[in-house]
Amino acid sequence: MLKRDKERVGADFGEIRAFLGEGTQFKGVLSFAGAVRIDGHLEGEIVGEELLIVGEPAQVKAEIEVGTLVVSGRVQGSISARERVELLKPGRVTGTIRTPCLVVAEGAVFNGNCEMAGPDDEPTGRPEAKMEDRQAADGA
């Protein structure tokens, strides 16, 4: 039998400080500290210190930068999470995810690119550019 480390997939993350309810639409920049849950439609940019939960009825089209992201709705865009991204059934993410920890539950869908990087890692560029930089440094 396989033993699994207990992970906090879908766990209770404490008090929600803000909530965008089902049937609500928002366009713009959402900036927050603490935990925020979105069940409505959001388009724009999301910047948060801690946790963003995208609930099952939600549809989000945004550039997202948070500590932790939990998705059971639909997200399209670029995601940067300092700690982790969790995709729960029936969540769907289309775009790029940059995080040190990605959890995709059975029944969730991820279409795009993923960079498993920590917050202190340098952004990855074109591999050709890095090779050119190394060759220039060696020849100098």
SVG drawing of the C-alpha trace seen along z (x, -y; Angstrom):
<svg xmlns="http://www.w3.org/2000/svg" viewBox="-26 -48 64 50">
<polyline fill="none" stroke="black" stroke-width="0.4" points="0.0,0.0 1.3,-3.5 1.8,-5.9 1.2,-9.6 2.3,-12.6 -0.7,-14.4 -1.1,-17.5 -3.5,-20.3 -5.3,-19.8 -8.7,-21.3 -8.1,-22.0 -9.8,-24.8 -7.6,-27.8 -9.3,-29.9 -11.3,-33.1 -12.2,-34.5 -11.7,-38.3 -13.4,-39.1 -15.8,-37.3 -16.9,-38.0 -20.2,-36.0 -21.7,-34.0 -23.4,-36.3 -21.0,-39.2 -18.7,-40.6 -15.6,-42.6 -13.0,-44.2 -9.9,-45.8 -7.2,-45.2 -7.9,-43.2 -5.3,-43.7 -5.6,-42.0 -4.0,-40.5 -5.4,-37.4 -7.8,-35.0 -10.2,-35.9 -12.7,-33.7 -14.1,-34.3 -17.2,-32.6 -18.2,-35.2 -16.5,-36.6 -13.3,-38.5 -11.2,-40.0 -8.0,-41.9 -5.2,-41.5 -5.0,-39.9 -2.3,-40.6 -2.5,-39.0 -0.2,-38.3 -1.7,-35.0 -4.6,-32.8 -6.9,-33.1 -9.7,-30.6 -11.4,-30.3 -14.7,-28.5 -16.5,-26.1 -18.8,-28.6 -16.1,-31.2 -14.6,-32.3 -11.4,-34.3 -9.3,-35.8 -6.4,-37.5 -2.7,-37.8 -2.5,-36.4 0.3,-36.8 -0.5,-35.3 1.0,-33.2 -1.3,-30.2 -4.0,-29.6 -6.7,-26.9 -8.8,-26.5 -12.1,-24.5 -13.5,-27.0 -12.1,-28.2 -8.9,-30.3 -7.3,-31.7 -4.0,-33.7 -0.6,-33.8 -0.3,-32.5 2.6,-33.2 2.3,-31.6 5.1,-31.9 4.0,-28.8 1.6,-26.5 -1.1,-26.0 -3.8,-23.4 -6.2,-22.4 -9.3,-20.6 -12.0,-18.8 -13.7,-20.2 -11.2,-23.1 -9.7,-24.1 -6.6,-26.3 -5.4,-27.5 -2.2,-29.5 1.2,-29.6 1.8,-28.5 5.0,-29.5 5.2,-27.9 7.4,-25.7 4.5,-23.3 1.8,-22.2 -1.0,-19.8 -3.4,-18.6 -6.3,-16.5 -7.9,-13.7 -10.6,-15.4 -8.9,-18.8 -7.6,-20.0 -4.4,-22.0 -3.6,-23.2 -0.5,-25.3 3.1,-25.6 4.4,-25.2 7.7,-26.4 8.5,-24.8 10.5,-27.6 10.9,-29.2 10.4,-32.8 14.1,-33.5 14.8,-31.8 15.6,-33.9 13.0,-34.0 13.8,-31.6 14.6,-33.1 15.4,-31.8 17.8,-28.8 19.7,-30.2 20.2,-33.5 21.7,-31.8 24.0,-29.8 25.1,-33.0 25.8,-34.7 27.9,-31.7 29.9,-31.6 30.5,-35.4 31.7,-35.1 34.0,-32.2 35.5,-34.1 36.0,-37.3"/>
</svg>
